Amino acid sequence: MPKIFILTTATPRPDLHKRTCLPVFAELRKHFDIVPIVNLDKPMLVNNADSEFEKAKAQFEEAGVHLLTNEKNPSFSLAARNLYYEAQCLSFGEENPIYFWLEDDWQYRQNDWKGTLDAIRILYDTDKTCILTTDFHYLGGNPCFFKKELFDNIVRLWRKNAGNFDPEFIHFEAQKIVEKA
């Protein structure tokens, strides 16, 4: 089975993370070799931002997450770009890696796991470069799994576009490239 690189954008919400991304990391770790990568931004205008940031940072470190932090220039677009570049470095040389886009406020229902685990195994065994999402059969707006070809297209688009872009827009554009090939 391949290594799964989990890309998660986050802001300091440690109570939320206990119900959302941390259980996902724990569940996937039971079944697969995973590398959770989290970009933790520190919003400037949030009450208790310093203490919540430190709590979230400690929580992610305790969970064995590869953590990127941004305390000076929080941005969803920059966080996504950082995650893709970091995942590109960490996955270099891996055979058939799978990537998982998981934002920190997406929560799984308990009964979603069997289908999700089966979907990951099916994705690995297919020759197609495909995207499997947890709720919908289109990219964006929910967690999604994808193979290296789509990942590489996303990285190319991030490098090509210097401005602030919604990561879902980049995902859609990268998928169009895969579909045309």
KOLLUM-150737 format. One record per residue: residue in three letters; x, y, z of N, C-alpha, C in turn. Coordinates in steps of 0.001 Angstrom, whole numbers, plus 500000, padded with zeros to 6 digits. Example, Ala and Ser with C-alpha at 12.3 -4.5 7.8 and 13.67 -1.06 7.14 Angstrom:
2
ala513190494310507800512300495500507800513200496700507800/ser512850497750507080513670498940507140512900500030507870/
***
This chain:
181
met500837498808500000500000500000500000500876501247500000/pro500378502300499386501166503531499281501136504313500585/lys502024505268500630502009506234501717500961507290501359/ile500204507724502349499193508770502138499698510055502779/phe499792511093501976500198512406502445498928513237502644/ile498664513609503887497453514351504234497814515824504323/leu497151516645503524497421518070503483496272518802504175/thr496579519479505290495541520110506093495883521564506371/thr494982522446505969495083523848506359494389523982507706/ala494962524788508605494382524897509942494578526291510517/thr493652526642511378493788527812512231493689527312513667/pro494122528081514642494180527578516016492799527389516647/arg492293526171516515491013525787517110491171524400517726/pro491948524282518794492266522956519343491043522138519754/asp490000522785520258488800522017520630488131521406519402/leu488104522154518308487547521644517057488398520498516516/his489706520641516555490603519628515995490451518277516682/lys490048518278517951489812517014518668488667516222518042/arg487765516915517339486611516243516718486775516071515214/thr487717516764514620487798516755513159489064516054512672/cys490115516791512415491288516213511747492085515246512619/leu492184515448513905492971514523514738492408513102514735/pro491085512904514847490561511531514722490784510922513330/val490790511754512306491054511252510953492489510729510876/phe493433511510511391494823511054511393494941509723512140/ala494317509642513301494404508428514127493795507217513416/glu492638507413512790491975506286512108492776505827510893/leu493238506750510076494009506358508894495327505701509285/arg495922506150510369497184505574510835497025504095511204/lys495833503681511580495575502275511906495665501378510671/his495438501944509494495306501152508272496391501411507229/phe497017502579507293497954502985506243499171503677506844/asp500200503797506038501362504605506384501006506035505964/ile500884506927506934500453508294506612501512509314507022/val501473510446506320502282511604506668501328512793506721/pro500815513108507924499960514287508028500824515553508025/ile500479516471507136501186517748507032500144518830507298/val500406519650508298499454520697508664500134522053508554/asn499471522981507889499887524374507895498980525093508894/leu499557525517510003498813526198511066499048527692510968/asp498009528420510580498069529878510521497642530468511858/lys498162531631512162497774532345513378497065533631512964/pro495727533618512999494987534833512655495344535959513615/met495445537158513093495888538287513906494800538868514795/leu493572538825514372492498539509515083491576538539515808/val492139537558516469491347536562517184491669536652518667/asn490627536644519500490853536636520944491631535386521328/asn492545535521522257493363534413522751494165533732521641/ala494516534465520600495213533855519461496525533206519888/asp497283533853520772498569533287521182498397531964521911/ser497512531924522898497358530692523676496714529583522842/glu495731529921522018495102528909521160496093528385520124/phe496923529266519609497949528854518651498904527865519313/glu499363528171520496500295527290521208499642525951521549/lys498367525975521944497647524725522240497527523867520978/ala497125524505519883496962523763518630498303523215518151/lys499329524017518253500664523598517847501100522364518652/ala500929522415519972501302521279520832500470520042520497/gln499205520257520238498293519155519900498746518450518619/phe499073519225517599499519518640516338500867517947516493/glu501776518566517233503082517940517451502927516612518186/glu502048516565519189501801515332519940501213514246519040/ala500456514651518022499838513700517092500805513247515995/gly502056513692516058503046513259515071502879513885513705/val502406515117513698502153515834512452503416516569512009/his503652516596510702504687517454510135504057518851510074/leu504540519762510915503860521038511126504601522203510493/leu503852522974509711504317524251509180503522525327509910/thr504165526404510316503429527463510996503639528786510280/asn502601529600510353502664530925509759502031531890510759/glu502860532634511448502373533564512455502280534988511939/lys502879535288510814502961536678510354502046537023509184/asn501766536054508324501014536353507105499978535258506836/pro498957535134507705497986534049507504497188534232506210/ser497055533138505478496339533176504208496011531749503797/phe494745531492503481494329530167503031495096529762501773/ser495229530688500849495944530418499611497410530073499884/leu498065530871500705499473530626501035499626529316501804/ala498698529026502707498743527769503463498678526577502505/ala497763526626501552497641525523500587498905525391499751/arg499402526502499275500625526490498474501773525868499280/asn501915526278500540502963525725501402502811524219501581/leu501578523764501767501326522328501939501749521533500708/tyr501393522030499537501745521311498313503255521262498104/tyr503930522361498349505381522366498184506051521437499192/glu505571521447500426506137520565501455505861519100501125/ala504650518814500701504308517433500327505137516972499137/gln505419517873498221506247517514497074507633517075497549/cys508204517791498489509516517414499035509440516098499807/leu508449515975500669508338514792501526507987513524500749/ser507290513684499621506883512499498855507858512147497741/phe508922512924497589509906512663496546510445511243496695/gly510395510477495632510913509121495621509924508064496092/glu508766508475496575507748507511497007507110506870495779/glu506811505602495878506165504911494781504647504996494928/asn503989505560493959502528505677493902501888506295495149/pro502368507439495595501746508032496774500314508472496488/ile499546508557497541498193509112497471498199510373498324/tyr497465511369497873497368512645498585495918512828499035/phe495772513436500178494450513613500775494328515057501223/trp493413515792500603493141517178500967492073517166502063/leu492423517645503250491537517603504402491662518908505177/glu490664519760505084490699520992505861490360520697507322/asp490814521542508214490725521237509644489320521298510219/asp488364521813509475486999521897510020486041520892509377/trp486575519923508645485732518876508074485681517703509031/gln484495517271509368484321516197510339483698514976509669/tyr484271513809509955483732512557509448482637512043510368/arg481621511481509746480640510730510533481230509354510784/gln480913508761511884481483507470512266481267506403511195/asn480104506401510555479815505353509573480453505608508207/asp481205506688508043481886506971506780483158506141506595/trp483702505573507677485040505010507595485174503815506670/lys484260502862506720484412501688505864484467502096504396/gly483563502943503979483559503400502588484817504167502225/thr485291504976503132486505505750502871487716504831502754/leu487843503892503660488977502963503607488934502116502338/asp487745501657501969487595500896500725487957501765499518/ala487539503016499532487826503924498414489328504129498247/ile490052504252499343491504504420499263492143503182498632/arg491698502015499045492251500770498483491924500640496998/ile490708500997496619490310500947495211491133501940494401/leu491298503150494932492092504172494242493498503650493988/tyr494079503027494974495436502504494824495515501427493753/asp494503500588493656494527499458492735494124499799491303/thr493597500990491042493188501339489685494353501943488912/asp494269501836487599495264502471486739494914503927486472/lys493703504285486733493245505643486442493852506647487421/thr494064507836486916494333508949487814492958509474488143/cys492534509248489378491164509611489700491108510334491026/ile489965510880491278489714511601492505488552510910493190/leu488719510584494423487632510024495207487314511004496316/thr486077511376496425485688512279497493484768511542498448/thr484582512097499595483835511389500620482329511539500495/asp481857512634499944480414512855499858479901513050498443/phe480702513664497591480253514024496252481232513490495226/his480779513355494001481656512837492959482222513958492098/tyr482561515055492726483270516121492041484251516733493017/leu485251517397492485486331517929493293485943519256493916/gly486343519438495145486153520711495824485046520647496852/gly485227521388497922484185521513498913484095520369499896/asn484915519367499771484916518252500699486244517506500590/pro486556516650501554487839515932501482487957515104500204/cys489171515033499657489363514262498434490733513589498426/phe490788512453497766492010511675497595492399511732496129/phe493701511802495859494115511811494457495531511274494330/lys495835510915493100497137510327492800498118511395492332/lys499337510943492100500454511833491813500257512695490570/glu499643512178489535499477512981488317498688514252488599/leu497599514128489324496824515318489682497617516200490639/phe498268515600491613499102516361492546500131517198491791/asp500830516579490834501849517299490059501240518451489272/asn500039518253488729499369519344488015499010520488488962/ile498588520162490164498273521194491149499528522000491483/val500640521315491722501893522011492039502310522904490882/arg502202522403489646502547523235488473501682524492488418/leu500386524344488699499503525504488672499830526490489790/trp500194525990490972500606526903492052501847527677491630/arg502799527002490996504033527679490571503756528705489470/lys502807528397488622502471529271487500501691530513487954/asn500884530370488990500016531453489459500543532017490766/ala501041533238490698501679533841491867500673534467492831/gly499480534743492389498530535468493232497831534605494260/asn496870535223494919496033534535495897494929533792495159/phe494903532474495284493876531671494639493248530746495656/asp491984530516495518491309529525496341491843528168495908/pro492304527343496848492832526028496479491849525186495677/glu490553525322495945489580524537495182489600524924493711/phe489838526200493399489964526636492014491155525935491357/ile492274525894492062493464525218491536493176523725491336/his492462523114492280492100521687492136491266521456490882/phe490246522310490666489404522173489475490224522312488199/glu491095523295488152491908523520486957492848522341486704/ala493441521802487746494328520647487602493561519431487100/gln492341519252487569491522518127487112491193518267485631/lys490946519471485179490676519681483742491865519223482904/ile493080519493483371494281519070482669494342517543482581/val494041516867483672494049515402483704493005514852482744/glu491820515440482723490736514953481861491066515126480389/lys491819516178480036492173516425478637493266515480478140/ala494072514973479065495217514119478669494774512770478150/
***
